[in-house]
Amino acid sequence: MTTANKTTSATKGTNEILIIGAGVAGLAAGCYLQMNGFQTRILERHTLPGGCCTAWTRKGYVFDYCIEWLNGTDPDSSPYKVWHELGALNGKSIKTFEQFNRVIDADGQTVNFYTDPDRLEQHLLSISPEDERLIKNFCRYMRRFQKLDLCPPLAPIPLMGWKQKLTMAAEILPQLGLFWRTGGTQMDDFCEQLKHPLLKKTFPLILMQDHGNFSLIPYLYTMAAAGSGNAGFPEGGSLGLSQSITRRYLDLGGKIDYKIKVDRVLLEKDGDDNRAVGVRLKNGREIPASQVISTIDGHTTLFHLLEEQYMTPTLDKLYHEILPQGGNTYPGLITVFVGCRKKVGEGEPHSTTYILNEQEAEQLPECMQGSILLQHRSRMADGFTPQEGSVIRLAYFTYFDRWNRWRSEDKPHYRRRKEEIVTFIRSFLEKLYPGINDTIDVIEVATPVTMKRYTGNTGGAILGWKSEEADNLLDRLINKDKMQLPGLKNFYMAGHWVAGGSLIKAAVSGRYVAQFLCKNMNRSFDSGFSNYQGAWHPDQWGLQLERSTSESVQDDEADVLETITANI
Ligand SMILES: Cc1cc2nc3c(=O)[nH]c(=O)nc-3n(C[C@H](O)[C@H](O)[C@H](O)COP(=O)(O)OP(=O)(O)OC[C@H]3O[C@@H](n4cnc5c(N)ncnc54)[C@H](O)[C@@H]3O)c2cc1C
């Protein structure tokens, strides 16, 4: 144990479990532990809950940062059960879309990625009859995925009874052929076989940007889910989801402290092992705990909070081999929000990826893939604009390291690059929607450094790991190590660096950690549905909307978001 992890004050006599981070994983862990009679407290370094799953406001517009699709929006699906337990979707309508995404190339040629496999098949065949075999296979697989109720299981494998294991095996076994064929085909290889150049370049962009080393499974699974109403967009959007889970947590008796940055986990000797007995904050204050759960960035937890004392071969491989290789976590993202007083893009799909021409790709600062996503965010849910108008979200993958270097070594350059983005976006939008520039109230650019500063995620990675090898190792962290670290008692890890990226996986990781903890404390695990029935209302965002009449709004997080607001 290093001195930094030693306590300086008495730590005994508390039953409270401390959860570090009020992202979806931390909130979910808190809810499930409260449901099981534990007293918990969440420590969050920011002023709002949600972590990645957030939104903020400028000039009355709400800039919803996260959700493009939410797995588990169909009430008949098993992931919905988790959202229902967490009260995440109670009282909310869900929007679903006919097209998952539309891709337009630099010459204006369009491919519509419909979520209905029959319609998609017809459309793709009309573009490229010569690709009939591959198109028909893709759409056939999609239909088969639509029949599956895929979700991370609701209990981790080591805690499943034999009946649950048999049921899971019975569900998976008949699909092994499907998983083998689609999991064994990389999207790149699939595109290689396509004959039509338009299909070749548009297929990898189905999920908004090219995710690189993905097999066909995530594409098929997500589009199939969207077609079955199981990957929709909830009223209230990203922050709405986080705030609803927060309400559930507080109703269950949980406590959240904001503006609290945890700096170290405090340890004490326990026989040959150590055990976690609390945390030390950035300001030196110590808070005792009976157990500690970290749901924050994996690297920060292991290398900073615990000073690299509890590495295992699996963690060594992940953090000393796979991470430094590069390309195995999600790239950074530039996100641009535009708030304007005009309704634009009526009749267009909600989401389009534009493949840029060479000149545009050159002009758009640090654009990794020569394409940009445009989403009509204000059409995805009500309440994002103060009046008749639009919120447009544009996004593209970029290079974290460059933005990070400029921000720390050359701030004027960092700022200039952001201003260049604003200039580009203005002219790009003007071409699409003539006259829009006169109606723009605000343009805001968030870089991957913004994301890193706001959530602490390594490299500004939006969903943590992005590699099959890493995913296999995460399986071990959950099913072999049981979300704990050898030699360290009373300490657990959850969140997207442990369970894989996405909101449903983050939420399920909170459920798992509560299940393991119950097991270790010899308690049976229990869960129940939220019976909250109130309708969603924008006051629940907790944002200081200029149009809001609420008295109970919290501070806007303007001081923590490193963004640029165009001078209009
Ligand atoms: C732009 C974007 C788009 C996305 N789109 C989708 C989508 O469409 N669908 C989907 O399913 N998923 C999507 N995701 C992924 C999803 O949002 C994440 O996988 C998920 O929210 C991760 O939750 P988490 O709780 O594990 O981690 P985080 O959200 O990172 O939460 C960690 C929390 O810990 C806090 N924290 C960090 N350090 C400390 C500290 N030292 N002390 C105290 N608190 C600390 C942070 O402030 C944060 O609140 C998207 C993510 C992003 C960023």
The ligand as an SDF file (V2000), in Angstrom:
LIG
                    3D

 53 58  0  0  0  0  0  0  0  0999 V2000
  -21.2430   11.6890  -27.8840 C   0  0  0  0  0  0  0  0  0  0  0  0
  -21.6780   10.3470  -27.3570 C   0  0  0  0  0  0  0  0  0  0  0  0
  -22.6710    9.6430  -28.0120 C   0  0  0  0  0  0  0  0  0  0  0  0
  -23.0860    8.4020  -27.5210 C   0  0  0  0  0  0  0  0  0  0  0  0
  -24.1280    7.7760  -28.1300 N   0  0  0  0  0  0  0  0  0  0  0  0
  -24.6510    6.6650  -27.5590 C   0  0  0  0  0  0  0  0  0  0  0  0
  -25.8530    6.0980  -28.0750 C   0  0  0  0  0  0  0  0  0  0  0  0
  -26.4470    6.6000  -29.0310 O   0  0  0  0  0  0  0  0  0  0  0  0
  -26.3430    4.9730  -27.4710 N   0  0  0  0  0  0  0  0  0  0  0  0
  -25.7070    4.3800  -26.4050 C   0  0  0  0  0  0  0  0  0  0  0  0
  -26.2010    3.3670  -25.8990 O   0  0  0  0  0  0  0  0  0  0  0  0
  -24.5540    4.9010  -25.9110 N   0  0  0  0  0  0  0  0  0  0  0  0
  -24.0300    6.0250  -26.4440 C   0  0  0  0  0  0  0  0  0  0  0  0
  -22.8930    6.5770  -25.9280 N   0  0  0  0  0  0  0  0  0  0  0  0
  -22.1410    5.8350  -24.8860 C   0  0  0  0  0  0  0  0  0  0  0  0
  -22.7160    5.9850  -23.4990 C   0  0  0  0  0  0  0  0  0  0  0  0
  -23.1110    7.3090  -23.2900 O   0  0  0  0  0  0  0  0  0  0  0  0
  -21.6520    5.5760  -22.4710 C   0  0  0  0  0  0  0  0  0  0  0  0
  -21.1540    4.2870  -22.7860 O   0  0  0  0  0  0  0  0  0  0  0  0
  -22.2280    5.5580  -21.0480 C   0  0  0  0  0  0  0  0  0  0  0  0
  -22.9410    6.7380  -20.7870 O   0  0  0  0  0  0  0  0  0  0  0  0
  -21.0920    5.3780  -20.0440 C   0  0  0  0  0  0  0  0  0  0  0  0
  -21.5830    5.5120  -18.7290 O   0  0  0  0  0  0  0  0  0  0  0  0
  -20.6290    5.3110  -17.4720 P   0  0  0  0  0  0  0  0  0  0  0  0
  -21.4380    5.5790  -16.2680 O   0  0  0  0  0  0  0  0  0  0  0  0
  -19.9470    4.0000  -17.5900 O   0  0  0  0  0  0  0  0  0  0  0  0
  -19.4520    6.3920  -17.6100 O   0  0  0  0  0  0  0  0  0  0  0  0
  -19.4570    8.0630  -17.6720 P   0  0  0  0  0  0  0  0  0  0  0  0
  -20.6700    8.4510  -18.3800 O   0  0  0  0  0  0  0  0  0  0  0  0
  -18.1560    8.3820  -18.1790 O   0  0  0  0  0  0  0  0  0  0  0  0
  -19.6300    8.4260  -16.1440 O   0  0  0  0  0  0  0  0  0  0  0  0
  -18.5530    8.5810  -15.2650 C   0  0  0  0  0  0  0  0  0  0  0  0
  -18.9070    9.6720  -14.2570 C   0  0  0  0  0  0  0  0  0  0  0  0
  -17.8720    9.7620  -13.2920 O   0  0  0  0  0  0  0  0  0  0  0  0
  -17.5790   11.1280  -13.0350 C   0  0  0  0  0  0  0  0  0  0  0  0
  -16.1960   11.1940  -12.5620 N   0  0  0  0  0  0  0  0  0  0  0  0
  -15.0730   10.9950  -13.2960 C   0  0  0  0  0  0  0  0  0  0  0  0
  -13.9810   11.0980  -12.5030 N   0  0  0  0  0  0  0  0  0  0  0  0
  -14.4380   11.3530  -11.2490 C   0  0  0  0  0  0  0  0  0  0  0  0
  -13.7920   11.5400   -9.9900 C   0  0  0  0  0  0  0  0  0  0  0  0
  -12.4600   11.4680   -9.8660 N   0  0  0  0  0  0  0  0  0  0  0  0
  -14.5600   11.8000   -8.9100 N   0  0  0  0  0  0  0  0  0  0  0  0
  -15.9070   11.8710   -9.0110 C   0  0  0  0  0  0  0  0  0  0  0  0
  -16.5620   11.6900  -10.1790 N   0  0  0  0  0  0  0  0  0  0  0  0
  -15.8390   11.4280  -11.2830 C   0  0  0  0  0  0  0  0  0  0  0  0
  -17.8040   11.8020  -14.3730 C   0  0  0  0  0  0  0  0  0  0  0  0
  -18.0110   13.1850  -14.2140 O   0  0  0  0  0  0  0  0  0  0  0  0
  -19.0330   11.0540  -14.8810 C   0  0  0  0  0  0  0  0  0  0  0  0
  -20.2100   11.6590  -14.4310 O   0  0  0  0  0  0  0  0  0  0  0  0
  -22.4530    7.8280  -26.3890 C   0  0  0  0  0  0  0  0  0  0  0  0
  -21.4530    8.5350  -25.7300 C   0  0  0  0  0  0  0  0  0  0  0  0
  -21.0820    9.7960  -26.1870 C   0  0  0  0  0  0  0  0  0  0  0  0
  -20.0570   10.5740  -25.4210 C   0  0  0  0  0  0  0  0  0  0  0  0
  1  2  1  0
  2  3  1  0
  2 52  2  0
  3  4  2  0
  4  5  1  0
  4 50  1  0
  5  6  2  0
  6  7  1  0
  6 13  1  0
  7  8  2  0
  7  9  1  0
  9 10  1  0
 10 11  2  0
 10 12  1  0
 12 13  2  0
 13 14  1  0
 14 15  1  0
 14 50  1  0
 15 16  1  0
 16 17  1  0
 16 18  1  0
 18 19  1  0
 18 20  1  0
 20 21  1  0
 20 22  1  0
 22 23  1  0
 23 24  1  0
 24 25  2  0
 24 26  1  0
 24 27  1  0
 27 28  1  0
 28 29  2  0
 28 30  1  0
 28 31  1  0
 31 32  1  0
 32 33  1  0
 33 34  1  0
 33 48  1  0
 34 35  1  0
 35 36  1  0
 35 46  1  0
 36 37  1  0
 36 45  1  0
 37 38  2  0
 38 39  1  0
 39 40  1  0
 39 45  2  0
 40 41  1  0
 40 42  2  0
 42 43  1  0
 43 44  2  0
 44 45  1  0
 46 47  1  0
 46 48  1  0
 48 49  1  0
 50 51  2  0
 51 52  1  0
 52 53  1  0
M  END
$$$$
